[in-house]
């Protein structure tokens, strides 16, 4: 499971607004903003968080750590080598 801070960091890496992420995922911008405002693992539907994670990963974001132990993000090596 990903955390709200990871979603915010991933968007910052990609220079995406909440609207950009909403458009890429098909999730409402209000839901994205609600996730942004929460702390830890958002109380959103697991399918919603999974979709957000998959879309961000398809753009080269790699989620590291766990919600309890050093959660973070980085660009994947695949993107770095391009």
C-alpha positions in Angstrom: 0.0 0.0 0.0 1.3 3.5 -0.8 1.1 6.5 1.4 -0.2 10.0 0.8 3.3 11.4 1.1 4.5 9.0 -1.6 1.7 10.1 -4.0 2.6 13.8 -3.3 6.3 13.1 -3.9 5.7 11.1 -7.1 3.5 14.0 -8.5 6.3 16.4 -7.6 8.9 14.3 -9.4 6.7 14.3 -12.5 5.6 17.9 -12.1 2.0 16.8 -12.1 -0.9 18.7 -10.5 -3.8 16.9 -8.8 -5.7 17.5 -12.0 -3.0 15.9 -14.1 -3.1 12.7 -12.0 -6.9 12.7 -12.0 -6.9 12.9 -15.8 -4.3 10.1 -16.2 -6.2 7.8 -13.8 -9.8 8.7 -14.4 -10.2 9.3 -10.7 -12.0 12.5 -9.6 -9.8 15.4 -8.8 -11.6 15.8 -5.4 -10.5 12.3 -4.5 -6.9 13.0 -5.5 -6.9 16.2 -3.3 -8.4 14.2 -0.4 -5.6 11.7 -0.7 -3.1 14.5 -0.8 -4.5 16.0 2.4 -4.4 12.8 4.4 -1.4 11.3 6.3 -0.1 7.8 6.1 -2.1 5.3 4.1 -5.2 7.0 2.7 -8.6 5.6 3.7 -9.4 5.4 -0.1 -10.6 2.3 -1.8 -7.7 -0.1 -2.3 -8.5 -0.3 -6.1 -8.2 3.5 -6.3 -4.7 3.5 -4.6 -3.7 0.5 -6.8 -4.7 2.4 -9.9 -2.8 5.5 -8.8 0.3 3.4 -8.1 0.2 1.7 -11.5 -0.2 4.9 -13.4 2.7 6.6 -11.5 4.9 3.5 -12.0 4.1 3.5 -15.7 5.7 7.0 -15.8 8.9 5.8 -14.1 8.1 6.2 -10.5 9.3 3.4 -8.1 7.8 3.2 -4.7 10.3 2.1 -2.0 9.9 1.1 1.7 6.7 0.4 3.4 4.2 2.7 5.1 5.8 1.8 8.4 9.4 1.8 7.3 11.0 4.5 5.2 8.3 5.1 2.5 9.6 7.0 -0.4 9.8 7.3 -4.2 12.5 7.4 -6.8 12.8 7.3 -10.6 13.2 3.8 -11.8 16.6 2.8 -13.4 14.7 2.1 -16.6 13.8 5.8 -17.0 17.2 7.0 -15.8 19.0 5.1 -18.6 16.9 6.7 -21.4 
